[in-house]
Amino acid sequence: MKYLAIMTCVFTLAVAGTVSAEPVSVKFTEGVAHAFPVLRSVGGEKLAQGELIQIPRGDIVENRLTFRFRDGSLYDERVVFSQRDTFTLMSYQLVQKGPSFPESIEAKVDRESGRYEVRYKGDEDAAEETLSGKIELPDDVYNGLLGMLMKNVPAGTSTTVQIIAFTPKPRFVKMLLAPAGDDTVMMGEAAVRATRFLVKPQLGLFASLLVSDLPDVKVWILGGEAPAFLKFEGPLFFMGPIWRIDWS
């Protein structure tokens, strides 16, 4: 439970931050997609095979990203969002369990009902906790959508949004999405010039001292008239190992 205590402290402090956050305007609408991303260790070892399915229905888009690990672990994220004028998270579900993860979490939140539910186990031997209650989702909360948002922010600019951290009670955390330079990314045999974004939680001074060794989360986005997510590098969970997501 040491991990949970640190998380609770850090994210409680994060809520008190002074950085303003705002919803992101729709510049590029999302369409039908079906892809098979790969999750690897920083050394290149394949850890999990992924599947991404995205289906728009009018202004509402349903998105599901699943990683099935070789060790039997599962990461399953389902997002429903609106893309009318601004991106708006409508509902979010997360299943994260198995030996690759320090805790097991099954969580869901829903804007229309204003409810959340969380099932949580601190470790394999711990008793399962169940939490539920009311939650009011801000317009700028974007779990599961940060990569998409980076395709829509004006070139060369940063933006601050929020995500829900399950500690296990849901708490809002501000996240800075900041372009940090251009890199050449190899996509097969093609060299592609892409913008490298850094994703930084806005923890506040005291919380930053507690977790000063947080690794950078990096996302590479291809710009232009048809922007695209190219790859991700960072932890999938707080203080987790560096993993990579790409398409090969």
LOKE-279694 format. One record per atom (N, C-alpha, C): residue in three letters; x, y, z. Coordinates in steps of 0.001 Angstrom, whole numbers, plus 524288, in hexadecimal, padded with zeros to 5 digits. Each point is the difference from the previous one (the first is absolute). Last residue first. Example, Ala and Ser with C-alpha at 12.3 -4.5 7.8 and 13.67 -1.06 7.14 Angstrom:
<pts>
SER832327F73681BA8SER80334804A68003CSER7FCFE80442802DAALA801227E9A87FFBAALA7FC86804A680000ALA80384804B080000
</pts>
This chain:
<pts>
SER813257FA74775CESER802B87FB9C7FD7FSER802C87FCB78041FTRP7F6A5810D280278TRP7FC9D7FD1D7FC70TRP802BC7FB5B7FD7DASP80276809A3813F1ASP80089801867FA89ASP7FCBF7FC4A7FCAFILE805EA805678156CILE7FBAF7FE627FCA1ILE80127801FB7FA86ARG80B697FBDA81351ARG7FF55802A47FAFFARG7FB4B7FDC27FD1DTRP807CF8027581582TRP7FE457FCA07FBC4TRP7FF4F803407FB11ILE808B8800FD814D1ILE7FF8F8027E7FAEEILE7FE827FBDB7FBEFPRO7FA3E7FD5C81455PRO8048E7FFD67FC8CPRO7FEF8802FA7FAF2GLY7F5588064A8110DGLY800E07FB187FD4DGLY804D7800317FC91MET7F6EA80D6780B4DMET804FB7FDC0801B0MET801057FAAA7FD83PHE7ED3D805267FCA6PHE803578034D80329PHE804BD7FCFA80205PHE7F7BA7F9697EE25PHE7FDCE8010380525PHE8041A802CB80345LEU803967FBDB7EE94LEU7FA557FFC87FF80LEU7FD45800EF8052DPRO813A7807797F931PRO7FD1F7FC2280320PRO7FA288002F7FED0GLY80D83805537F0A7GLY7FF34801A880566GLY7FD2F7FBC180304GLU80138806177EAF0GLU8040C7FDD880369GLU7FF32802248057BPHE7F6597FDDF7EAEDPHE7FFB7801A58057FPHE804937FD93802EALYS7FA04804E47EA18LYS801C07FC7980427LYS7FFC8802AA8054CLEU7F74B8061D7EF97LEU804067FC727FE19LEU801E77FC4180436PHE7EDF380C9B7FA2EPHE803247FE0580453PHE803E97FC187FDD0ALA7F7C480FA17F3E6ALA7FF8F7FA94801C5ALA803717FF20804C0PRO7F68B80F707F0C0PRO803617FEAA80472PRO7FF0E7FA7A801E7ALA7FCC780B457EEA1ALA7FDE37FB00801ECALA803637FE2B8048AGLU803C9810167F7EBGLU7FA717FFCF7FED6GLU7FD6A7FAFA801D8GLY81186805C380A24GLY7FE43800C77FAA7GLY7FA1E7FF867FF67GLY80E937F65380E20GLY7FC9B804747FF0AGLY7FE22800417FA60LEU806547F06180E5DLEU800E0801F87FAC3LEU7FC21804657FEFEILE807AC7F8C7812EBILE7FB75801207FCC8ILE801CD802187FAB6TRP806E67F54F81300TRP80197802437FB04TRP7FB48800697FC71VAL804687FF29815F7VAL7FC7F7FE657FBD0VAL801BB802C27FB08LYS806B17FB668158ALYS800EF802527FAE2LYS7FC367FDB87FC06VAL8043C802C68160EVAL7FCA57FD3F7FC52VAL8007C802D37FAD0ASP80E017FF2D81116ASP7FD0D802C67FC06ASP7FC837FC387FD02PRO8052D7FBA88140EPRO8022A800057FAB1PRO7FCA4803467FC53LEU8031E8026A8152ELEU7FC147FE667FC39LEU80254800217FA84ASP807FC8042581197ASP802327FCA67FBF5ASP7FBDD7FDF77FC38SER7FCB180AD880F64SER80346803077FC72SER802347FCB77FB8CVAL7F21D7FF4A80F3EVAL800917FC7D7FB83VAL8033F802A87FBC1LEU7FD0F8088281056LEU7FF247FA9A8019DLEU801197FC267FB98LEU800A2812687FD11LEU804797FE5B80327LEU7FF7D7FA4A80199SER7F212807F57F719SER804607FF157FC6FSER804D87FE4C802F4ALA7F1098052580974ALA7FF457FADA7FDA9ALA804797FEB67FC4FPHE7FFD3810AD80767PHE801117FC0E803F9PHE7FF787FA807FDC9LEU7FC4E80EB57F483LEU805667FFD3801DCLEU800FD7FB83803C6GLY7F1147FE067F137GLY80110803BF8041EGLY8055F7FF0880261LEU7F7DA7F6867F138LEU7FF4A7FDFF80545LEU800668042480441GLN7FC607FBE27EB0BGLN800EE804D3802E5GLN7FEEF7FEFB805C2PRO806477F2CB7EF3BPRO7FC1A8012A8040DPRO80190804E5802FCLYS8054E7FB397EBCDLYS8020A800F48053DLYS7FB8980107803D3VAL8068E7F9397EB75VAL7FB53800208033BVAL801C880054805AALEU808BB804D17EBE0LEU800B97FE1A80553LEU7FAE3800A9802FAPHE805237FE107EA2DPHE7FD448027E80456PHE801BC7FD8980523ARG807A7801B47EB1EARG8002C7FD20804EBARG7FD638034A8043CTHR7FE247FF3D7E9EETHR8008380335804BBTHR7FFE07FC79804C8ALA807077FA5B7EC01ALA7FB7F8005A80385ALA8013580377804A9ARG806807F75D7EBB5ARG8010A80444803ADARG7FB27800E88034FVAL8075B7EDFB7F5E3VAL7FBC1803C48006EVAL8017A804248040AALA807E57EF407F2FFALA80185803C880409ALA7FBFE8046880010ALA7FEB07EAD87F95EALA7FF248058E7FEE9ALA8019F80350804A6GLU7FF597ECDA7FE93GLU804A68020C7FD74GLU7FF8F805D07FECEGLY7F4A47F93680EDCGLY801EA7FC3A7FC3BGLY80519801FA7FDBCMET7FB1E80D7680948MET7FB317FD027FF64MET801057FBFD7FBB7MET80BD480DD580D1CMET7FFF47FC067FBE6MET7FADF7FCFD80034VAL8055C81466805D9VAL7FDE57FB05801DBVAL7FFDF7FC367FB69THR8092B8138A8066CTHR7FF1F7FC6A7FBA8THR7FE737FAB580235ASP7FC598133C80989ASP803797FB7F7FF84ASP7FEC17FD1C7FAF1ASP7FC8C813ED80B3CASP7FED97FC8E7FB9FASP8041C7FBB37FFAEGLY7F82580BD581179GLY803BE7FFC27FBBEGLY7FE3F7FC417FBC7ALA7F63E803CD80FBEALA805608007A801F8ALA804117FF977FBB1PRO7E9C980427805B2PRO803AD7FE737FBE5PRO8059380118801CAALA7EFAE7FBEB80D3BALA8038B804047FE12ALA803707FDF07FB9ALEU7EF187FD3C80E95LEU801917FDA67FB09LEU8033D804157FD1DLEU7F9767FC778151ALEU801FF8039B7FC0DLEU801C07FCE17FB3FMET7F1957FC3781059MET8043C7FE017FCCAMET80172804117FBE5LYS7F4917FCD5813E3LYS8012D803337FB70LYS804D97FDF77FD37VAL7F13D7F5A380C26VAL8057E801957FFBFVAL800D88031A7FB01PHE7EFAD7F78480DE1PHE80175802BB7FB35PHE8059F801FE8005AARG7F61D7EE7C80914ARG801D48055280107ARG801BE802667FADAPRO7F5327ED8A808E8PRO80179803527FB93PRO801668058B801B7LYS803437EE6480B95LYS7FBE1803D57FF28LYS801968038F7FB81PRO80BBB7F2CB8069DPRO7FC747FE967FBCAPRO7FB65803BC7FF39THR809B48049C7FB90THR803EC7FF7A80427THR7FE507FD0C80500PHE7FDA28065A7EA1BPHE7FD2F7FC9F803A8PHE803CB7FE6380451ALA7FE798112D7F214ALA803707FC0D80241ALA7FCDF7FCF08040CILE7FB5C80CD47EE75ILE7FE3C7FDBD804F2ILE803ED7FBE3801A5ILE803EC811ED7F428ILE7FE8F7FA877FFC2ILE7FDF77FE6080561GLN802F1813767F3FCGLN7FFCA7FCD1804B9GLN7FF067FA4A7FEA1VAL80A26811AB7F61EVAL7FAE57FD8180096VAL800167FCE58051ATHR80BA080F7E7F3F0THR7FF667FD34804EATHR7FA707FDF480065THR80EC08062F7EFC4THR7FAD38006380256THR7FFF47FCCC80502SER80DF1809EC7F031SER7FEF67FC4A80431SER7FA598009D801D0THR80A198044B7EC53THR7FDA5801E8804D8THR7FF2D7FB8A803D5GLY8068E7FF0F7EDA1GLY8039D8030380331GLY7FDD7801EE80522ALA7F2317FB217F199ALA805887FE9F7FFACALA80348803A280366PRO7EBF77FC4280525PRO802E3802ED7FC09PRO805D57FED48003EVAL7F2B37F1308060FVAL801DD804F580222VAL80302802E47FBC0ASN7F8E77EEAD7FD35ASN7FC64804597FF4BASN801CB8052780257LYS8084D7EEA0800F4LYS7FF46800DE7FA6DLYS7FCE1804FA7FEF6MET802AE7F9D281144MET804D0802537FDEAMET7FFB6800E67FA26LEU7F22C7F73980949LEU80007805A4800D7LEU804C1802947FD8FMET7FE807ED7F7FFF0MET7FC7C802787FC45MET80015805EA80081GLY809497F60280C4FGLY802867FFC37FAE8GLY7FCBD802937FBC9LEU7F8C97FE7B81108LEU8042D803E47FFBBLEU802C47FFF77FAB9LEU7F0C07F58C807D0LEU7FF9F803417FB4DLEU80499803B67FF3FGLY7FB277F3F680EEFGLY8002E7FCDA7FB4AGLY8002D8030E7FAEFASN7F92180A878100EASN802637FAC980073ASN7FFBB7FD1A7FAD4TYR7FBDF8134E8056FTYR800F77FD457FB13TYR802CC7FACB800B5VAL7F53A81346807E5VAL802357FB02801C8VAL8003D7FC477FB57ASP7F8CF8124D8013BASP8055A7FF4C7FE08ASP802877FAFC80201ASP7EE938069A804A8ASP8000F7FFCC7FA4DASP8055F7FEB17FDD1PRO7FA147F8D481327PRO800FE805047FD75PRO800157FF5D7FA0ELEU7F5487F37E80D8BLEU8047F800367FC81LEU8009A8057A7FDBBGLU7F7D27F74C81224GLU7FEB2803D27FBF8GLU804CA800C37FC96ILE7F8327F01680DA8ILE8047C802CF7FDEAILE7FE0E803B07FBB8LYS7F9557F17D810F8LYS7FEE18040A7FC2ELYS8051B802807FE2AGLY7FFEE7EBE1806FDGLY7FE0C80505801D0GLY7FEFE803A97FB83SER80A667EC93807AFSER7FC60802467FC42SER7FE0F8052480237LEU80E997EE2980343LEU7FE778055D80105LEU7FC26801B57FBD2THR80A7C7EDDB808DBTHR7FC2B801F07FC42THR7FE5480574801A1GLU810F77F0F980347GLU7FCF880481801B7GLU7FC45801897FBAAGLU80AE37ED26805BCGLU7FE1D803A97FC09GLU7FCCE8045480287ALA8102B7F5A680974ALA7FA5B7FFA87FF23ALA7FE55804117FBFCALA813AB7F7B77FFE0ALA7FCAE803DE80293ALA7FA3D7FEF07FEE0ASP80F7C7F6CD7F8F5ASP7FE057FDFF804F3ASP7FC31803B4802B4GLU808AE8041A7EF8DGLU7FD547FAFF7FF40GLU7FD757FE01804FFASP80215814607FF28ASP803897FBEA7FE2FASP7FCF87FAE57FFE5GLY7F6E580FF680233GLY805448021880093GLY8043C7FC2D7FE61LYS7EBE28021C7F8C8LYS8030D7FC8B80364LYS80593801F38001DTYR7EAD78070C7F9DDTYR805A8800B280095TYR802497FBDB8039CARG7EE58809207F45EARG801807FB39802D8ARG805ED7FFCE7FFF6VAL7F06280FDD7FC68VAL805637FE197FFF1VAL800517FAF680321GLU7F1D080F8E7F681GLU800897FB04802C7GLU805A27FE347FF6BTYR7F29E812E47FD64TYR804B67FCE87FF29TYR7FFA47FAF58031EARG7F237810977F770ARG801837FBF6803AEARG805527FDB67FEA3GLY7F35C80C937F6FBGLY802F58027F80432GLY801D27FC2E80421SER7F5D37FE217EF03SER7FDF27FE5A80514SER802AE802C48048CGLU8059D804017EEBEGLU7FA53800B98002BGLU7FDBE7FE9080555ARG812807FD997FC43ARG7FE678057A8007CARG7FA1E8008C800C6ASP80CE67EFEE8060CASP7FC29801537FC03ASP7FE1780597800DBVAL810077EFEA80539VAL7FD78804F480149VAL7FC628015E7FB77LYS80C157EE4F808B0LYS7FCF8802917FBEELYS7FD80804F480226ALA80F487EEA3803EBALA7FD9F805058014CALA7FCBF801FC7FB75GLU80D2C7F02980912GLU7FBB88003C7FC45GLU7FCDB804D080172ILE814657F7AA80500ILE7FC058041480014ILE7FBF97FEE07FBCCSER812257F7D780B93SER7FBC97FEE07FC59SER7FBCB8042B800A0GLU815DE80116803C1GLU7FAB27FFA380217GLU7FC3E7FE707FBAAPRO81202800907FC1FPRO8005F7FF60805AFPRO7FAB17FF96802A6PHE804F77F9357EC0CPHE7FE15804A0802BBPHE800337FF29805E7SER804727F2CD7F330SER802DA804997FE15SER7FE8C804FD802E7PRO7F7A97EEEE802F8PRO80522800A280272PRO80328804A67FE09GLY7EAB0800D97FF72GLY803E47FC247FE85GLY805558014680232LYS7EFA280DAD7FA17LYS800DA7FBC0803B8LYS8040D7FC347FDDDGLN7F2588114D7FBE8GLN805B87FF7E8003FGLN801327FBD280413VAL7EF6980AE87F4F9VAL801487FB19802A6VAL805E77FF5A7FF9CLEU7F0F9810B07FD1FLEU805547FDF38000ELEU800237FADC802FEGLN7F250810087F643GLN800887FB1F802F0GLN805947FE097FF7ETYR7F25C8124F7FC69TYR8053D7FDAA7FFF2TYR7FFDF7FB118034DSER7F320810917F58BSER800A07FBC1803C6SER8055A7FD907FF4FMET7FBC2810767F831MET7FAC47FE93801BEMET800327FB94803FDLEU80D3C8106A7F876LEU7FFCF7FA9B801D1LEU7FA907FED88021FTHR805D180E717F129THR7FDA97FF5D80530THR7FFD37FA3680156PHE8082280FC97F139PHE800047FA93801B3PHE7FDF87FFAF80597THR7F96F80F627F309THR804707FE978034FTHR7FFA57FA3680151ASP7F550805467F1E6ASP80288804FB80168ASP804CF7FF2F8036CARG7F6CD7EF547FE1BARG7FCFF8047B7FE13ARG8025F804FA80237GLN804027ECB980288GLN8037D803757FD1DGLN7FCE2804507FD46SER7FEEA7F0D68115BSER7FD678033D7FC1CSER80419803537FD3EPHE8021A7EC33809E6PHE800A1805AD80032PHE7FCEC8029D7FBA6VAL805C37ECF580B78VAL7FBEE802317FCAEVAL80067805EA8007FVAL80D0C7EE1480458VAL7FEDE8059480054VAL7FB82801437FC51ARG80BDE7EF2880A09ARG7FB9D801637FC99ARG7FE82805AB800FBGLU810657F099803A8GLU7FE4080561800D2GLU7FBBF8014B7FC06ASP80CE47EFD7808FAASP7FB5F800A47FCB6ASP7FD958054C8013FTYR810FD7F1B3803C9TYR7FEEF8059B80044TYR7FBA78010D7FC16LEU8092A7EDE580A3CLEU7FC4C802867FC7ALEU7FFB4805D380125SER80D127ECBF8030ESER7FDD1804FA801CBSER7FC758025F7FBD0GLY80AB07EFFA7FE6DGLY7FA847FF8480171GLY7FD7F80504801FAASP811B57FD557F8D5ASP7FFBD7FD998052BASP7FA5D7FF7C801F6ARG8042A808007EF91ARG801D97FA9F7FFB8ARG7FFB97FD4080541PHE7F2B180FD97FB78PHE8057B7FF0F8011FPHE801587FA3B7FF93ARG7F17680DED7F785ARG8002D7FAE080281ARG805B87FE628006CPHE7F449812C97FCF7PHE805127FD667FFC0PHE7FF9F7FAE580309THR7F1EE80F527F68DTHR801057FB6980339THR8058D7FE1C7FF24LEU7F136810FE7FC6BLEU8056E7FE5D7FF72LEU801027FB92803D4ARG7EED080B857F689ARG801C27FBFA803ADARG805957FE5D7FEA8ASN7EF5A80F977FC2BASN805717FE727FF30ASN801717FBEE80415GLU7EEEF80C027F686GLU8015C7FBE7803BEGLU8056D7FDF37FEA4VAL7F452812D37FC2CVAL803E37FC327FE4DVAL801057FC2F80478ILE7F11080FC07F88BILE801EA7FCC580447ILE803A47FBC97FDD9ASP7F60F80C5F7F58CASP80402802EB802DBASP802787FCD68046DGLY7F7777F4937F210GLY7FED88058B80031GLY80477802E48029CARG804997EF7080214ARG7FA617FFD07FF0DARG7FDF8805938008BPRO813E37F4887FDB5PRO7FCE1804BF800CCPRO7FA3D7FEF97FEC8ILE811017F36F80654ILE7FB49800467FCD0ILE7FD198051B80132GLN8134E7F3C08030EGLN7FD7A80515800B4GLN7FB7D8007A7FC2BILE80FA67F1EA8092BILE7FB468005B7FCD6ILE7FD608053880138LEU813727F49F8031FLEU7FD2F804F48007CLEU7FB607FFF77FC44GLU80ECE7F1FB809EEGLU7FC04800C67FC01GLU7FD188050E8013BGLY813DB7F4F28054EGLY7FB8B8035C800D3GLY7FC217FFE77FB8AGLN810267F3F280A6BGLN7FDA28015A7FB02GLN7FB1B8032B80107ALA812497FDA780C38ALA7FA687FF377FF3FALA7FE7E801717FA78LEU811F87FF6780611LEU7FD4E7FE9F804D3LEU7FA507FE997FF19LYS813E18011F7F53FLYS7FA54800507FF7DLYS7FD687FE03804F9GLU813668092F7FE64GLU7FD507FB008009AGLU7FA1B800C27FF9AGLY80D9D80DEE7FF9AGLY7FDDF7FDFD7FB27GLY7FD3B7FACA80069GLY807E080C1280D76GLY804067FD287FD28GLY7FE197FD837FAFEVAL7F4CE808EC80BF9VAL80392803F37FDEDVAL804657FD727FCF1SER7EE5C7F56580055SER80363802278040CSER8038D804097FD84ARG7ED4A7FC777F6F6ARG8053B7FDC9800B7ARG802A48025B804C7LEU7EC707FD837F422LEU8025D8020F804C8LEU805287FD3A800EDVAL7F2F6804357EE31VAL8033E7FC4E802EBVAL80250802D0804B6PRO7EDC4802587F216PRO804DC801EE80249PRO802C37FBC18031DPHE7F10D800D17F11EPHE802387FC0980378PHE80541801EA80222ALA7EBF0807C57F707ALA805A87FF807FFAFALA801EA7FC4980430HIS7EEBD80ACF7F679HIS801017FAD08022CHIS805C47FEF27FF32ALA7F020810BB7FE28ALA805677FE2680030ALA800237FA8C8024BVAL7F2AA811B57F90FVAL800777FA5E800D7VAL805BC7FE757FFE7GLY7FE3B813AA80475GLY7FCBC7FC977FCD0GLY800A57FA4D80173GLU802B2815D98078DGLU801AB7FA8F80004GLU7FC2B7FCAA7FCDFTHR805478156C7FDE4THR7FC577FC388022BTHR8022E7FA7A7FF80PHE809988132D801C3PHE7FFD57FB5A7FCAEPHE7FC507FC0B8028BLYS800A481020807DCLYS80241801B57FB08LYS7FFCD7FB8C7FC0CVAL7F6B8805BE8139AVAL800927FC0F7FBE4VAL80211802937FB0FSER80393806A88146ASER7FC95800867FB7DSER801397FBD17FBECVAL802B17FF238156EVAL802D88008A7FB1AVAL7FC238001B7FB79PRO7FE7B80615815ADPRO7FED77FC197FC02PRO802CA8013E7FAE6GLU808D2805E381223GLU7FB75801687FCE0GLU7FEFF7FBC87FBF0ALA80BB18070281317ALA7FF277FC117FBFDALA7FB0E8016D7FD0BSER80FDA8096D80DC8SER7FABB7FFB47FDEBSER7FFBA7FBF07FBBAVAL80CB6801398117BVAL8000B800227FA52VAL7FA757FF6E7FDFCTHR806047FF4781252THR7FDC3804DC7FE1FTHR7FFE68005B7FA13GLY7FED97EF5380FA4GLY80354802F67FC7BGLY7FD31804BB7FDD0ALA7F9D67F1A180BD1ALA8008680555801EAALA8034C803677FC76VAL7FD217ED9F7FD46VAL7FB0D802B57FF3AVAL8006E805B580190ALA80E1A7F45C802F5ALA7FF95801A87FA8FALA7FB028030D7FF0DLEU803757F7E58106DLEU802DB804D57FF45LEU7FF648020D7FA77THR7F8B07EFE38038CTHR7FD3D803E680317THR8029E805487FF66PHE8082F7F1BA7F873PHE7FBB5801DF7FCDCPHE7FC78803B48030BVAL80ED37F8548087EVAL801AE802F77FB6EVAL7FB61802477FD1CCYS7FCD67F4D180E84CYS80273804E380191CYS8013A803617FB4CTHR7F99F7EF227FCD5THR7FBF68033D80253THR802228054B80184MET80BD67F34C7F9AEMET7FC7F801DA7FBF0MET7FBF9803BF80233ILE80B1A7F76380BBCILE802D3803FD7FD15ILE7FC78802587FBCFALA7F93C7F1EF8097DALA8008E8048F80364ALA802C9804747FD2ALEU7FE487EF957F775LEU7FB16802CE8003ALEU80077804E280351TYR80E927F4B77FF3FTYR7FF17802767FAECTYR7FB0F8034D8001CLYS803D47F58880E95LYS8035C804987FFCCLYS7FF25803017FAF6MET7F82E7EF3E8050CMET7FCCF804BE80000MET80353804F180000
</pts>
